[in-house]
Amino acid sequence: MLRTLMLALVFAVCLHVIQGHVLQQNATQRWSKVSHKYQRLYRASYYNVHDEPLTWFEASNVCGSEGAHLLIINSPAEAEAVKRFVDPTVETYSVGFHDLFNEGTFTTVQCQSLQEAGYNHWALLEPSSFHNENCGGINQQIFLLDIVCSNHYPFICEYEP
């Protein structure tokens, strides 16, 4: 039952992204209220690290409330920019990908495969899918991790105008 609800929520998020042009005005309004918290690090993207640990779904909701989304890394160059930005003592951050629809098939919160997004660099022995690890994270070296969605981690939001 819980997995079904999680799948429905993620599907709704993807549908929201696909229909994003309709909701862009509301996102712009939300962004204008929080833009001072974000830093431009790479190309046209802005980033905000949230230090308060939340579940992956809670983190995704916070980013959405800011007119942003959980971080999607699109290139090794962007990964390097993020690496310089994050706290090197934090072991794991939640970011914007999951395999909730199909075990082992990782999809971004913008409904792209990791290959389509442009960054698919996993930490050693990852993805492990151990104990229902269906959500996305990164480690200190900005390698990808599969993490338990209900665990609490700091997270990174990304805004792309």
Secondary structure, 3 states (H helix, E strand, C coil): CHHHHHHHHHHHHHHHHHCHHHHHHHHHHHHHHHHHHCEEEECCEEEEEEEEEECHHHHHHHHHHCCCEECCCCCHHHHHHHHHHCCCCCCCEEEEEECCCCCCCCEECCCCEHHHHCCCCECCCCCCCCCCCCEEEECCCCCEEEECCCCCEEEEEEECC
